[in-house]
């Protein structure tokens, strides 16, 4: 019994440095990224589980702000920052997306769900926000 516990502890301790390095990685490997390229598909696969299909947001186990008719999306830099770096309870899911994917989903959010912010965000804007 003690030997098994010691072996488990050793295994856990060996994995800790790997977990620490993984958290600091600026971008995950291509196998860990989302496959979708289209903003609507990315929203459907990544965002709507928390923010709801119509972007209306939700409350329950957590608070998920509405993306529909959201004036915070007016400045494209804000949603880019939130997707890339996270904010409060939102994880930095942009680490699992390419610059083009982040731009696509942000542009989708800004031009759909009752939002009409037509100045597009570019992949270069996203790359600049990552730095």
C-alpha positions in Angstrom: 0.0 0.0 0.0 2.8 2.5 0.9 4.7 1.5 -2.2 1.7 2.2 -4.4 1.1 5.6 -2.8 4.8 6.5 -3.2 4.7 5.5 -6.8 1.6 7.7 -7.4 3.2 10.6 -5.7 6.3 10.2 -7.8 4.3 10.1 -11.0 2.4 13.3 -10.0 5.6 15.1 -9.2 7.1 14.1 -12.5 4.1 15.6 -14.3 4.1 18.9 -12.5 6.9 20.5 -14.6 5.2 19.5 -17.8 2.0 21.1 -16.7 3.8 24.3 -15.7 5.5 24.5 -19.1 2.2 23.8 -20.9 0.5 26.8 -19.2 3.2 29.2 -20.3 3.1 28.0 -24.0 2.0 31.0 -26.2 0.3 28.8 -28.7 -0.7 25.1 -28.6 0.4 22.7 -31.3 -1.7 22.5 -34.4 -3.2 19.3 -33.2 -4.6 21.2 -30.2 -6.2 24.0 -32.3 -9.8 24.2 -33.6 -10.4 23.0 -37.1 -13.0 25.6 -38.1 -11.9 28.6 -40.1 -15.3 30.3 -40.6 -16.4 32.7 -37.8 -19.9 31.3 -37.6 -18.5 27.7 -37.3 -16.1 28.8 -34.6 -18.9 30.6 -32.7 -21.0 27.4 -32.9 -18.2 25.1 -31.8 -16.4 27.2 -29.3 -18.5 30.1 -28.0 -22.2 29.3 -28.0 -22.0 26.6 -25.3 -21.5 29.4 -22.7 -22.8 32.4 -24.5 -25.9 30.6 -25.9 -26.8 30.1 -29.6 -28.3 33.6 -30.1 -25.5 35.2 -28.0 -27.9 36.1 -25.3 -25.6 35.0 -22.5 -26.5 32.9 -19.4 -26.3 32.7 -15.7 -26.2 29.7 -13.5 -23.0 27.9 -12.6 -21.2 31.0 -13.9 -22.0 34.3 -15.6 -21.7 34.4 -19.3 -22.2 37.9 -20.7 -24.4 38.5 -23.7 -22.7 39.0 -27.0 -25.9 40.0 -28.8 -26.3 43.7 -29.1 -23.2 44.2 -27.0 -21.8 47.8 -27.2 -18.4 46.5 -25.8 -17.8 44.9 -29.2 -17.8 48.3 -31.0 -14.0 48.6 -30.6 -12.5 45.5 -32.3 -9.5 45.5 -30.0 -11.6 44.7 -27.0 -13.1 41.3 -28.1 -9.7 40.4 -29.7 -8.1 41.0 -26.3 -10.7 39.0 -24.4 -10.5 36.0 -26.8 -6.7 36.0 -26.8 -6.0 36.7 -23.2 -9.2 35.8 -21.4 -11.0 38.0 -18.8 -12.4 37.1 -15.4 -14.1 33.7 -15.9 -13.4 33.5 -19.7 -10.3 31.4 -20.5 -7.8 32.6 -23.1 -9.2 30.4 -25.9 -7.3 32.4 -28.5 -4.3 30.3 -27.5 -6.1 27.4 -29.3 -6.8 29.5 -32.4 -4.7 31.0 -35.2 -4.7 34.7 -35.8 -7.0 34.2 -38.7 -9.5 32.2 -36.6 -9.6 34.8 -33.8 -10.2 37.5 -36.4 -12.9 35.4 -38.1 -14.8 34.7 -34.9 -14.5 38.3 -33.6 -15.7 39.7 -37.0 -18.6 37.3 -36.9 -19.6 38.5 -33.4 -19.3 42.1 -34.4 -21.5 41.7 -37.5 -24.1 39.3 -36.3 -26.3 38.6 -33.2 -27.7 42.1 -33.5 -24.3 43.8 -33.7 -23.5 46.0 -36.7 -19.8 46.9 -36.3 -18.5 46.6 -39.8 -14.9 47.7 -39.5 -13.1 44.4 -39.7 -10.5 43.0 -37.4 -7.5 41.6 -39.2 -5.1 38.7 -38.4 -2.4 41.4 -38.0 -4.5 43.0 -35.3 -4.7 39.7 -33.5 -1.0 39.1 -33.8 -0.3 42.6 -32.4 -2.6 41.8 -29.4 -0.7 38.6 -28.7 2.4 40.6 -27.9 
